[in-house]
Each structure stands twice: as C-alpha cells, then as structure tokens.
Amino acid sequence: MNFKKKSFWGLILIIIGCLGIIFASSLGFTALPRPWSFITGFITGIIVSLGIGLAIPGLIESKRKRNN
C-alpha cells in the first residue's frame, strides 16, 4: 500500500473513531448493559488505533519521498 492510501484510510478510520467517541453519550453507548458498553468502547479504541497506525507511517513515508 502506498503512502497516499495509508494516509487516506488512516484518516478515515481516525475520523470514524473520533465521531464514535464524541457521540457515544448522545447515541446511548454509555447506557448499554455493562459488557456491551465495554465492547463498543473497545472497538472504538481499536478503530482509532488502527487509523493512527496507518496515518503516521503514511505521513512519514510521504516526508521521506519529498526529501529524496
């Protein structure tokens, strides 16, 4: 996967995860029964982490390509 695709998909995942975090209380994720609220928070955290894991290497690769 080239750096443009990594950066794009990473940013999309970060935006989706952050929107999930922001709207969690208004959508009722915190009012779910105990195990389900943990699972939704865990999945949201994984989505954000995957996005960061794709976006940062993509940005580093684009900087290396510009410097060469």
C-alpha positions as CSV (number, residue, x, y, z in Angstrom):
1,M,0.0,0.0,0.0
2,N,1.5,3.4,-0.9
3,F,1.7,6.3,1.4
4,K,-1.3,8.1,-0.1
5,K,-3.6,5.1,0.6
6,K,-2.2,4.6,4.1
7,S,-2.8,8.3,5.0
8,F,-6.3,8.3,3.4
9,W,-7.6,5.2,5.1
10,G,-5.8,6.1,8.4
11,L,-7.5,9.5,8.5
12,I,-10.9,8.0,7.6
13,L,-10.6,5.5,10.5
14,I,-9.5,8.3,12.9
15,I,-12.5,10.4,11.9
16,I,-14.9,7.5,12.3
17,G,-13.5,6.6,15.7
18,C,-13.4,10.1,17.0
19,L,-17.0,10.6,15.9
20,G,-17.9,7.5,17.8
21,I,-16.2,8.8,20.9
22,I,-17.8,12.2,20.6
23,F,-21.3,10.9,20.0
24,A,-21.1,7.9,22.4
25,S,-23.1,9.5,25.2
26,S,-25.8,11.0,22.9
27,L,-26.2,7.7,21.0
28,G,-26.6,5.8,24.2
29,F,-23.4,3.7,24.1
30,T,-22.8,4.5,27.8
31,A,-26.3,3.3,28.7
32,L,-25.8,-0.2,27.3
33,P,-25.7,-3.1,29.7
34,R,-22.3,-3.5,31.2
35,P,-20.4,-5.8,28.8
36,W,-21.8,-4.2,25.7
37,S,-20.7,-0.7,26.7
38,F,-17.2,-2.0,27.3
39,I,-17.2,-3.8,23.9
40,T,-18.3,-0.7,22.0
41,G,-15.7,1.4,23.7
42,F,-13.0,-1.2,23.0
43,I,-14.0,-1.4,19.3
44,T,-14.0,2.4,19.0
45,G,-10.5,2.4,20.5
46,I,-9.3,-0.2,18.1
47,I,-10.6,1.8,15.2
48,V,-8.8,4.9,16.3
49,S,-5.6,2.9,16.9
50,L,-5.7,1.3,13.5
51,G,-6.2,4.7,11.9
52,I,-3.2,6.2,13.8
53,G,-1.2,3.1,12.9
54,L,-1.9,3.8,9.2
55,A,-1.8,7.6,9.1
56,I,1.5,8.1,10.9
57,P,3.6,5.7,8.7
58,G,1.9,7.2,5.6
59,L,2.9,10.7,6.6
60,I,6.5,9.5,7.4
61,E,6.8,7.9,4.0
62,S,5.5,11.0,2.2
63,K,8.1,13.1,4.0
64,R,10.9,10.7,3.0
65,K,9.7,10.8,-0.6
66,R,9.7,14.6,-0.6
67,N,13.2,14.8,0.9
68,N,14.7,12.4,-1.7
